Amino acid sequence: MTSPDALVRVATARGVTTLTLDSPHNRNALSTPLMTELLAGLTAAVADDAVRVIVLDHTGPVFCSGADLKETAAAYASGSVPARMLGDVLVAVRECPKPVVAKVAGPARAGGLGLIAAADLAVCAEEATFAFTEVRLGVIPAVISATVLPRLQPRAAAELYLTGDTFDGRRAAEIGLVTAAVPGSGLAAAVERYCASLVRGAPRALAGTKELLRRPAATDLRTEIAELSALSVGYFLSEEGREGVLAFREKRDPAWVPASPE
């Protein structure tokens, strides 16, 4: 059970674990305690075979305001600021073997955008706002670039990184920061639809597909085709592959699909 004073709340239902940022007093800023709890929540969800999908949600009107600047200012004397831990969080989300979906109902800034970009899928409310505010604070969006820049169109990245200007959910979808922008009233339903689709995928195949999506571009096509052909054969001959093919032929759900609620 989640502690009453937790900064990240955990709930699991029908194969989906929701990790909810619950620090509205500082706009869900990425403080060291919050990031520590988020990493713990991710680790537990990965270890639980019943969990198939992870959703990143939030309480309060703001998804995530970025670094905890109060904590950062207090840490200057030690020479170590909370931003150092952000990289661990982004790697944990990006390399999570289970699909991660970000559910963004409100504003996100700076490091919060890195978190959104690290997720496999991200759905936002059209009215949500975003901004890379780093240059206006005298810093640069360094760590988050590892997840953000592969998502963004280059011209949009230059414009938004350099100006720090605010943009809305529709623009976020146009430039690739999020998967889809929907009216706020339809956000929950849109995320549920994605989760319903994701849990139908075989666990090992989903993890393998995530690795495939991160695969670097090959320089030799023949070598690439040979490696991918061997990979494909391995999955077809796997226990999941055999079950998936048999279920398709028998016109039933594969064994890994969570049972529908009564």
Backbone bond lengths (Angstrom), bond angles and torsions (degrees), N, CA, C in turn:
res aa  C-N    CA-C-N  psi(-1)  N-CA   C-N-CA  omega(-1)  CA-C   N-CA-C  phi
1 M - - - 1.470 - - 1.526 109.55 -
2 T 1.318 116.38 138.95 1.459 120.98 -179.77 1.517 110.85 -71.02
3 S 1.328 116.93 136.17 1.458 122.00 179.23 1.526 110.21 -64.69
4 P 1.346 117.41 145.01 1.468 120.72 -179.59 1.529 113.37 -59.36
5 D 1.345 116.96 -27.86 1.460 119.84 -178.78 1.533 112.39 -101.22
6 A 1.322 116.54 16.08 1.462 120.62 -179.90 1.518 111.19 -65.17
7 L 1.331 115.89 147.58 1.460 122.00 176.81 1.531 111.24 -94.78
8 V 1.321 116.35 -14.74 1.466 122.27 175.18 1.524 107.27 -131.21
9 R 1.316 116.65 116.16 1.461 121.31 -178.22 1.529 109.50 -94.77
10 V 1.321 115.31 143.04 1.466 121.35 -174.32 1.523 109.73 -120.72
11 A 1.327 116.21 130.56 1.465 121.50 176.15 1.518 108.27 -143.65
12 T 1.329 116.38 139.10 1.464 120.66 -179.05 1.518 110.23 -128.24
13 A 1.328 116.56 133.53 1.464 122.04 177.54 1.516 109.41 -152.39
14 R 1.301 116.02 129.48 1.484 124.09 176.33 1.527 112.68 46.73
15 G 1.325 114.68 51.31 1.454 120.50 173.93 1.511 115.52 83.13
16 V 1.324 118.53 0.62 1.468 121.68 -177.52 1.527 109.86 -117.66
17 T 1.313 116.51 120.44 1.463 121.05 173.38 1.517 108.77 -99.09
18 T 1.329 116.01 127.76 1.459 121.40 177.78 1.521 108.88 -106.30
19 L 1.325 115.46 122.54 1.461 122.55 175.25 1.523 106.78 -103.74
20 T 1.322 116.09 110.38 1.460 121.36 -173.66 1.522 110.93 -105.01
21 L 1.329 116.16 117.41 1.466 120.89 175.10 1.523 107.00 -66.28
22 D 1.332 116.45 121.38 1.462 120.14 -173.68 1.531 110.51 -130.36
23 S 1.320 114.88 64.35 1.460 121.43 177.52 1.535 108.37 -134.57
24 P 1.331 116.52 57.90 1.472 120.10 -173.12 1.534 113.93 -64.22
25 H 1.348 117.04 -21.16 1.468 118.74 -178.19 1.522 112.09 -63.04
26 N 1.348 117.64 -26.77 1.467 120.30 176.22 1.532 111.01 -122.13
27 R 1.319 114.79 28.19 1.468 122.62 175.95 1.537 111.70 60.09
28 N 1.336 114.10 41.06 1.470 120.75 178.25 1.528 112.35 53.49
29 A 1.326 115.73 40.24 1.464 120.76 178.61 1.526 110.26 -63.64
30 L 1.326 115.12 152.58 1.455 121.27 -177.22 1.527 110.26 -83.55
31 S 1.319 115.15 73.33 1.456 121.16 176.13 1.518 109.21 -78.83
32 T 1.324 116.63 163.97 1.463 120.08 177.53 1.529 111.81 -59.24
33 P 1.345 120.02 -45.07 1.470 119.16 177.85 1.529 113.15 -61.10
34 L 1.332 117.31 -42.36 1.466 119.43 -179.81 1.527 110.41 -64.83
35 M 1.330 117.37 -45.29 1.463 119.65 -179.72 1.520 111.40 -64.55
36 T 1.325 117.34 -35.72 1.463 120.88 177.59 1.524 110.39 -62.76
37 E 1.325 117.10 -43.92 1.461 120.76 178.99 1.522 111.44 -68.60
38 L 1.321 116.91 -36.14 1.458 119.77 179.23 1.528 110.44 -65.82
39 L 1.318 117.35 -42.00 1.463 120.57 177.27 1.530 110.89 -62.91
40 A 1.327 116.43 -40.56 1.463 120.05 178.83 1.528 110.67 -64.66
41 G 1.333 116.30 -40.84 1.456 120.21 178.79 1.516 112.30 -63.93
42 L 1.324 116.77 -40.57 1.464 121.16 178.01 1.524 110.74 -64.72
43 T 1.321 115.91 -44.21 1.466 120.45 -179.29 1.529 111.03 -61.09
44 A 1.331 116.31 -44.02 1.461 120.30 -179.96 1.527 111.15 -65.46
45 A 1.322 117.35 -40.53 1.464 120.87 -179.56 1.527 111.28 -65.64
46 V 1.324 116.89 -38.42 1.462 120.75 178.55 1.529 110.58 -66.11
47 A 1.323 116.28 -37.22 1.463 120.56 -177.46 1.525 113.69 -75.02
48 D 1.314 116.91 -17.39 1.467 122.07 -177.05 1.529 109.81 -90.67
49 D 1.333 116.75 111.45 1.467 120.56 -177.86 1.522 112.86 -63.57
50 A 1.326 117.22 -21.54 1.462 120.37 -179.98 1.523 111.86 -75.83
51 V 1.318 116.51 -16.87 1.472 121.11 -179.02 1.517 108.88 -88.50
52 R 1.315 115.86 126.70 1.465 120.68 -177.32 1.513 112.57 -112.91
53 V 1.337 116.18 -28.54 1.464 122.53 -176.91 1.523 108.53 -138.87
54 I 1.330 116.61 146.19 1.462 121.73 177.28 1.520 108.69 -119.61
55 V 1.323 116.64 129.21 1.461 121.99 177.92 1.526 108.55 -110.94
56 L 1.326 116.33 132.87 1.460 122.27 173.67 1.521 107.91 -99.32
57 D 1.330 116.70 114.26 1.457 122.50 -176.63 1.529 108.94 -121.61
58 H 1.315 117.57 -176.32 1.466 120.38 179.59 1.515 110.33 -154.72
59 T 1.332 115.03 153.16 1.457 121.20 169.86 1.526 107.20 -99.47
60 G 1.340 115.90 164.41 1.463 119.74 -179.95 1.516 111.66 76.31
61 P 1.314 116.91 174.38 1.460 120.84 -175.11 1.524 114.87 -76.58
62 V 1.342 118.21 -14.68 1.470 121.68 -175.04 1.528 110.49 -111.41
63 F 1.326 116.54 131.60 1.461 119.86 176.52 1.527 110.00 -66.52
64 C 1.321 116.84 -57.06 1.460 121.37 179.16 1.519 109.44 -165.89
65 S 1.336 116.42 128.47 1.467 121.05 -176.43 1.519 113.13 -89.97
66 G 1.331 117.58 2.09 1.461 120.06 -179.03 1.517 110.95 96.78
67 A 1.312 115.98 -153.00 1.462 121.25 -177.22 1.527 111.25 -60.44
68 D 1.325 115.40 147.45 1.463 121.14 174.98 1.528 107.13 -77.92
69 L 1.331 116.99 99.57 1.463 120.63 -173.84 1.520 112.48 -70.41
70 K 1.327 118.15 -27.33 1.465 120.24 175.84 1.519 109.79 -66.07
71 E 1.327 116.30 -45.51 1.455 120.38 177.80 1.522 110.71 -65.68
72 T 1.326 116.13 -38.08 1.458 120.77 179.50 1.524 111.07 -61.80
73 A 1.337 117.09 -46.75 1.463 121.19 -179.66 1.525 110.94 -61.19
74 A 1.332 116.28 -39.79 1.460 120.55 -179.08 1.525 111.61 -69.71
75 A 1.333 116.78 -24.06 1.459 120.91 -176.12 1.524 113.79 -89.32
76 Y 1.323 118.24 -6.65 1.460 120.49 -176.67 1.523 112.42 -54.51
77 A 1.313 117.45 -37.63 1.460 120.81 -177.12 1.522 112.11 -61.80
78 S 1.331 116.58 -31.82 1.464 119.99 -178.45 1.523 112.33 -84.61
79 G 1.318 117.03 -16.00 1.461 120.64 -179.20 1.513 113.80 79.14
80 S 1.332 117.80 6.39 1.461 121.81 179.05 1.520 108.33 -126.26
81 V 1.313 117.55 117.38 1.454 121.59 -176.68 1.531 110.03 -108.89
82 P 1.349 117.13 158.03 1.472 120.76 -176.67 1.526 114.65 -57.34
83 A 1.323 117.36 -22.28 1.461 120.00 -178.81 1.522 112.19 -57.51
84 R 1.332 117.26 -24.50 1.469 119.86 179.45 1.529 111.34 -61.38
85 M 1.318 116.96 -33.71 1.463 121.43 -176.43 1.526 112.06 -79.33
86 L 1.316 116.82 -20.42 1.455 120.81 -177.75 1.519 111.67 -58.23
87 G 1.323 116.44 -36.67 1.463 119.62 179.13 1.514 112.25 -59.68
88 D 1.337 116.83 -39.17 1.463 120.30 178.52 1.530 111.06 -63.13
89 V 1.334 115.56 -39.02 1.461 120.20 -179.85 1.526 110.38 -66.48
90 L 1.326 116.68 -45.75 1.463 120.05 -178.63 1.523 111.66 -63.26
91 V 1.333 117.04 -39.87 1.466 120.22 177.54 1.525 110.43 -64.78
92 A 1.329 116.92 -42.65 1.464 120.59 -178.97 1.525 111.52 -61.47
93 V 1.329 117.14 -40.25 1.460 120.92 178.96 1.522 110.60 -72.18
94 R 1.325 116.34 -47.78 1.471 120.80 -175.58 1.526 111.69 -65.02
95 E 1.334 117.49 -38.69 1.455 120.80 -175.72 1.528 113.01 -98.01
96 C 1.309 116.71 7.14 1.461 120.29 176.94 1.531 108.95 -58.01
97 P 1.337 118.81 130.60 1.461 119.92 -178.52 1.523 113.95 -72.31
98 K 1.330 116.22 -9.58 1.461 120.38 178.70 1.529 109.21 -107.95
99 P 1.330 117.90 146.70 1.463 120.06 -179.52 1.530 111.56 -58.56
100 V 1.332 115.34 137.30 1.463 121.95 178.29 1.527 108.34 -117.75
101 V 1.323 116.05 129.03 1.463 122.16 -179.09 1.525 108.84 -119.13
102 A 1.327 116.88 125.15 1.465 121.10 176.47 1.523 109.07 -93.06
103 K 1.320 115.98 130.16 1.469 122.86 179.27 1.530 107.37 -111.94
104 V 1.320 116.05 107.37 1.467 121.16 -168.70 1.529 110.42 -114.98
105 A 1.320 115.94 102.11 1.465 120.11 -178.10 1.517 112.78 -93.81
106 G 1.332 116.64 -14.84 1.459 119.17 -176.10 1.507 112.31 -144.47
107 P 1.334 117.29 -170.32 1.464 122.36 -174.18 1.525 114.20 -56.61
108 A 1.326 114.64 149.30 1.462 122.24 172.34 1.522 107.27 -137.66
109 R 1.306 115.38 141.56 1.453 120.43 -178.60 1.523 109.92 -135.04
110 A 1.305 116.21 150.30 1.462 123.68 168.93 1.530 111.82 45.61
111 G 1.354 116.93 -116.16 1.456 120.67 -177.02 1.502 114.18 -57.41
112 G 1.329 117.43 -27.16 1.453 120.37 176.51 1.513 111.84 -62.62
113 L 1.341 116.81 -31.45 1.455 120.53 177.57 1.516 111.14 -72.02
114 G 1.333 116.41 -31.98 1.459 119.40 174.86 1.508 111.33 -63.56
115 L 1.332 116.40 -38.15 1.461 121.78 178.45 1.523 110.62 -65.92
116 I 1.319 116.67 -43.76 1.468 121.40 178.45 1.530 110.41 -61.93
117 A 1.324 116.52 -44.68 1.468 120.63 -178.30 1.525 111.51 -67.53
118 A 1.327 117.48 -29.17 1.461 120.51 -179.59 1.525 112.00 -70.61
119 A 1.332 116.75 -27.40 1.463 120.86 179.78 1.527 110.26 -67.06
120 D 1.317 116.78 151.49 1.467 120.83 179.16 1.520 111.26 -68.58
121 L 1.322 115.79 -42.41 1.452 122.08 177.36 1.524 107.76 -128.31
122 A 1.315 116.96 146.88 1.461 120.93 177.22 1.517 108.01 -141.43
123 V 1.328 115.48 128.27 1.456 121.19 178.35 1.516 107.44 -121.69
124 C 1.329 116.31 130.06 1.460 119.83 -178.26 1.522 110.79 -125.85
125 A 1.312 114.82 159.99 1.459 120.57 170.97 1.528 107.72 -74.30
126 E 1.314 116.58 141.73 1.461 120.15 -179.45 1.520 112.03 -56.87
127 E 1.341 116.15 -32.06 1.456 120.15 -176.99 1.527 113.55 -84.79
128 A 1.336 117.78 -4.99 1.467 120.63 176.63 1.521 109.17 -64.16
129 T 1.321 116.40 148.10 1.465 119.73 179.68 1.522 110.17 -119.22
130 F 1.337 114.26 155.84 1.458 121.47 -175.41 1.529 108.89 -139.28
131 A 1.325 116.71 152.83 1.462 120.30 174.65 1.519 109.99 -165.40
132 F 1.327 115.05 139.76 1.462 121.98 170.76 1.525 106.08 -93.00
133 T 1.311 116.27 92.06 1.468 121.57 -170.40 1.525 113.76 -89.42
134 E 1.313 117.42 2.94 1.469 120.66 -171.52 1.526 113.55 -55.11
135 V 1.349 117.34 -47.87 1.474 118.05 -175.27 1.523 111.71 -61.90
136 R 1.305 117.38 -25.79 1.471 120.19 179.87 1.530 111.62 -78.33
137 L 1.333 115.88 -8.68 1.458 120.86 175.64 1.528 111.34 -106.05
138 G 1.335 116.15 1.73 1.454 119.60 -179.27 1.508 114.37 83.21
139 V 1.345 117.48 17.75 1.460 121.51 178.16 1.529 108.66 -127.63
140 I 1.316 117.75 -176.44 1.465 120.80 -179.51 1.528 109.92 -127.99
141 P 1.329 117.73 154.80 1.476 121.46 179.72 1.523 111.30 -79.75
142 A 1.314 116.05 62.90 1.465 120.79 -171.40 1.521 113.22 -72.82
143 V 1.323 117.23 -63.56 1.475 120.37 -173.78 1.526 111.41 -60.61
144 I 1.315 117.31 -43.92 1.462 119.90 -175.80 1.524 112.78 -68.18
145 S 1.334 116.78 -16.51 1.467 119.03 179.77 1.521 112.14 -62.07
146 A 1.338 116.38 -25.55 1.464 119.64 179.63 1.522 111.72 -60.65
147 T 1.330 117.06 -33.92 1.467 119.70 178.72 1.518 112.47 -102.48
148 V 1.329 117.72 -29.84 1.467 120.97 -174.54 1.525 112.59 -77.00
149 L 1.336 117.71 -49.03 1.463 119.52 -172.64 1.530 114.05 -61.58
150 P 1.334 120.11 -35.30 1.464 118.50 176.30 1.534 113.02 -64.88
151 R 1.324 116.77 -18.83 1.467 120.77 -179.34 1.532 112.25 -88.35
152 L 1.324 117.02 -35.02 1.466 120.53 -167.70 1.522 113.54 -88.41
153 Q 1.319 115.40 149.29 1.449 121.12 168.54 1.530 107.99 -65.37
154 P 1.340 119.43 136.05 1.465 121.69 -174.76 1.525 114.57 -54.89
155 R 1.328 118.65 -43.45 1.467 120.56 -179.22 1.526 110.85 -65.70
156 A 1.329 115.85 -39.69 1.464 119.46 178.93 1.524 110.31 -66.35
157 A 1.332 116.81 -39.71 1.458 120.34 179.10 1.525 110.42 -61.10
158 A 1.325 117.44 -45.61 1.467 120.64 179.90 1.522 110.92 -61.55
159 E 1.321 116.24 -45.96 1.471 120.49 -178.90 1.528 111.45 -61.01
160 L 1.329 115.68 -50.34 1.464 119.63 -171.73 1.521 112.59 -77.95
161 Y 1.321 117.82 -32.90 1.465 120.74 175.44 1.533 111.04 -65.89
162 L 1.330 115.44 -44.10 1.471 119.67 -173.07 1.525 113.42 -79.36
163 T 1.326 117.25 -33.28 1.470 118.88 -177.91 1.521 112.62 -89.21
164 G 1.320 117.48 -30.24 1.459 120.03 -174.03 1.514 112.80 71.55
165 D 1.333 116.96 12.36 1.466 120.90 -177.16 1.527 111.99 -68.48
166 T 1.322 114.59 154.11 1.463 122.01 179.26 1.528 110.69 -85.28
167 F 1.339 116.52 142.29 1.463 121.07 176.33 1.523 108.81 -137.38
168 D 1.335 116.02 160.88 1.464 119.20 -173.99 1.529 112.36 -99.43
169 G 1.344 114.87 -177.79 1.450 120.81 -176.62 1.512 114.05 -61.84
170 R 1.328 116.94 -37.60 1.463 119.22 -179.96 1.525 110.61 -63.09
171 R 1.339 116.69 -43.19 1.468 120.01 178.43 1.529 109.91 -65.77
172 A 1.320 117.20 -38.47 1.457 120.32 178.66 1.523 111.14 -58.26
173 A 1.331 116.83 -38.66 1.462 120.83 178.44 1.527 110.82 -71.60
174 E 1.321 116.79 -39.59 1.466 121.13 -178.74 1.526 112.37 -61.88
175 I 1.331 117.02 -37.09 1.460 120.60 -175.48 1.521 113.05 -93.93
176 G 1.335 117.80 -2.90 1.455 120.98 174.85 1.513 116.42 96.53
177 L 1.335 118.40 2.96 1.466 119.69 179.08 1.524 111.00 -67.17
178 V 1.339 116.93 -38.02 1.459 121.16 177.28 1.523 109.43 -122.47
179 T 1.318 114.95 161.45 1.466 121.22 179.31 1.521 111.20 -74.53
180 A 1.328 115.41 -42.50 1.460 120.48 -176.73 1.520 110.14 -154.41
181 A 1.334 115.35 148.76 1.465 122.47 173.16 1.518 107.04 -118.70
182 V 1.322 116.52 129.29 1.458 121.51 -176.77 1.521 109.03 -132.10
183 P 1.332 118.29 161.02 1.466 119.29 174.22 1.531 109.67 -55.93
184 G 1.321 116.42 142.90 1.452 120.15 -177.24 1.512 113.70 -52.58
185 S 1.322 116.66 -36.12 1.466 120.73 -178.72 1.525 112.27 -66.43
186 G 1.320 117.09 -19.25 1.462 120.12 -178.59 1.516 113.80 -107.01
187 L 1.345 117.22 7.52 1.466 120.53 -175.61 1.530 112.13 -63.12
188 A 1.322 117.45 -49.59 1.467 120.51 -177.74 1.527 111.15 -59.37
189 A 1.321 116.68 -43.11 1.465 120.51 -178.95 1.525 110.73 -65.77
190 A 1.338 117.22 -38.64 1.460 120.18 179.81 1.524 111.11 -64.33
191 V 1.332 116.88 -42.94 1.463 120.55 178.34 1.526 110.41 -65.25
192 E 1.315 117.06 -40.53 1.468 120.56 178.63 1.520 111.46 -61.99
193 R 1.329 116.94 -37.62 1.469 119.92 178.22 1.523 110.90 -63.90
194 Y 1.322 116.47 -43.81 1.464 119.18 178.20 1.528 110.50 -62.28
195 C 1.326 117.34 -44.15 1.457 120.85 -179.19 1.524 110.93 -63.15
196 A 1.333 116.93 -39.73 1.464 121.00 178.79 1.527 110.84 -61.87
197 S 1.310 116.73 -35.06 1.470 120.45 177.15 1.526 110.88 -73.96
198 L 1.317 116.88 -42.16 1.462 120.92 -175.92 1.525 112.57 -65.04
199 V 1.337 117.98 -38.17 1.466 119.25 -177.76 1.525 111.92 -69.88
200 R 1.309 118.15 -10.79 1.459 120.93 176.74 1.530 111.52 -81.63
201 G 1.320 117.00 -12.63 1.453 120.38 177.31 1.522 111.11 -80.76
202 A 1.318 117.02 146.74 1.463 121.27 178.76 1.532 109.29 -70.28
203 P 1.335 118.69 136.51 1.463 121.70 -176.17 1.525 114.40 -53.01
204 R 1.329 116.97 -50.20 1.471 119.42 -178.52 1.528 110.80 -67.76
205 A 1.321 116.77 -36.19 1.462 120.26 179.38 1.526 111.17 -68.56
206 L 1.324 117.05 -36.97 1.464 119.80 176.73 1.524 110.89 -63.96
207 A 1.335 116.32 -44.39 1.462 120.01 178.01 1.523 110.96 -62.21
208 G 1.324 116.35 -42.52 1.457 120.39 178.80 1.518 112.44 -65.61
209 T 1.329 116.57 -36.58 1.463 120.04 178.49 1.521 110.80 -67.51
210 K 1.341 116.64 -37.48 1.460 119.32 176.37 1.531 110.48 -61.79
211 E 1.337 117.26 -40.38 1.462 120.44 176.90 1.524 110.58 -64.89
212 L 1.328 116.28 -38.17 1.466 120.88 178.94 1.527 110.94 -62.63
213 L 1.320 116.17 -40.33 1.462 120.18 179.64 1.523 112.61 -66.37
214 R 1.335 116.54 -25.15 1.459 120.68 178.87 1.523 112.32 -93.04
215 R 1.302 116.61 -2.23 1.474 121.18 -175.55 1.526 110.65 -62.99
216 P 1.327 118.41 129.44 1.465 120.00 178.89 1.524 111.99 -67.23
217 A 1.308 115.82 153.05 1.459 120.32 -179.95 1.525 110.13 -64.20
218 A 1.330 115.93 139.03 1.466 121.09 -179.28 1.521 110.38 -86.64
219 T 1.313 115.58 153.33 1.470 119.90 177.30 1.520 111.49 -97.05
220 D 1.331 115.97 -18.83 1.462 119.89 -179.56 1.528 108.68 -123.17
221 L 1.331 117.15 116.02 1.458 122.16 -174.92 1.516 112.20 -64.20
222 R 1.329 118.56 -43.28 1.463 120.42 -177.39 1.531 111.35 -62.80
223 T 1.324 116.23 -42.15 1.466 119.93 178.00 1.518 110.19 -63.81
224 E 1.325 115.70 -42.02 1.455 121.20 180.00 1.533 110.91 -61.30
225 I 1.317 116.86 -46.98 1.467 121.30 -179.79 1.528 110.70 -62.53
226 A 1.318 117.38 -41.10 1.463 120.81 -179.77 1.526 110.76 -63.33
227 E 1.336 116.66 -43.90 1.465 120.59 -179.66 1.524 111.32 -66.05
228 L 1.326 115.69 -42.06 1.458 119.47 -178.75 1.525 111.65 -71.02
229 S 1.325 117.01 -33.55 1.467 120.36 177.02 1.523 110.36 -64.13
230 A 1.324 116.46 -43.45 1.462 120.42 178.29 1.525 110.48 -64.01
231 L 1.324 116.22 -38.52 1.462 120.75 178.63 1.527 110.30 -63.94
232 S 1.330 116.04 -43.96 1.458 120.96 -179.62 1.526 111.27 -62.30
233 V 1.321 116.91 -45.43 1.467 121.20 179.67 1.522 110.44 -60.28
234 G 1.328 116.87 -41.37 1.455 121.19 179.05 1.516 112.41 -59.16
235 Y 1.335 116.54 -40.31 1.465 119.75 179.37 1.524 111.46 -72.34
236 F 1.325 117.80 -38.39 1.463 119.71 177.63 1.527 111.15 -62.89
237 L 1.327 117.15 -34.10 1.462 121.16 -177.89 1.528 112.70 -87.70
238 S 1.322 117.25 -5.40 1.461 120.54 -179.13 1.523 110.95 -73.33
239 E 1.333 115.48 167.16 1.466 120.29 178.33 1.531 110.96 -59.81
240 E 1.340 115.91 -42.64 1.468 119.32 177.87 1.519 111.22 -63.51
241 G 1.320 116.35 -44.76 1.456 119.72 -178.88 1.517 112.31 -60.62
242 R 1.316 116.11 -44.12 1.468 120.09 179.54 1.531 110.70 -64.01
243 E 1.352 116.34 -42.30 1.464 120.03 178.96 1.521 110.98 -65.23
244 G 1.332 117.57 -40.62 1.458 120.83 -179.49 1.518 112.48 -63.24
245 V 1.324 115.99 -43.76 1.468 120.21 179.40 1.527 110.32 -66.03
246 L 1.348 116.58 -42.95 1.463 120.29 179.92 1.526 110.99 -64.02
247 A 1.340 116.87 -42.75 1.463 120.40 179.69 1.523 110.95 -62.91
248 F 1.338 116.35 -39.35 1.461 119.98 178.26 1.523 110.55 -62.16
249 R 1.313 116.62 -44.05 1.467 120.54 -178.78 1.526 111.22 -67.87
250 E 1.345 116.12 -32.78 1.462 120.14 -178.97 1.522 112.40 -90.31
251 K 1.328 116.39 2.97 1.470 122.40 177.10 1.535 112.00 55.47
252 R 1.331 115.46 50.71 1.463 121.90 177.70 1.520 109.07 -139.05
253 D 1.328 116.70 167.98 1.455 120.53 175.34 1.520 109.82 -73.27
254 P 1.335 118.31 141.70 1.462 120.11 173.52 1.529 110.21 -62.92
255 A 1.299 116.83 161.97 1.462 122.00 -174.65 1.525 112.71 -63.22
256 W 1.331 117.10 -23.86 1.482 119.15 -175.97 1.529 113.56 -81.56
257 V 1.313 118.95 -10.41 1.478 120.62 -178.90 1.532 108.61 -74.35
258 P 1.341 118.12 124.66 1.466 120.61 -179.42 1.529 110.78 -58.46
259 A 1.326 114.86 143.41 1.451 119.96 -179.80 1.525 110.02 -66.79
260 S 1.322 117.14 142.53 1.454 121.19 177.57 1.525 110.06 -69.69
261 P 1.336 117.75 145.88 1.466 119.63 178.69 1.518 110.35 -64.49
262 E 1.306 115.49 146.80 1.480 119.69 -179.39 1.512 110.80 -67.99
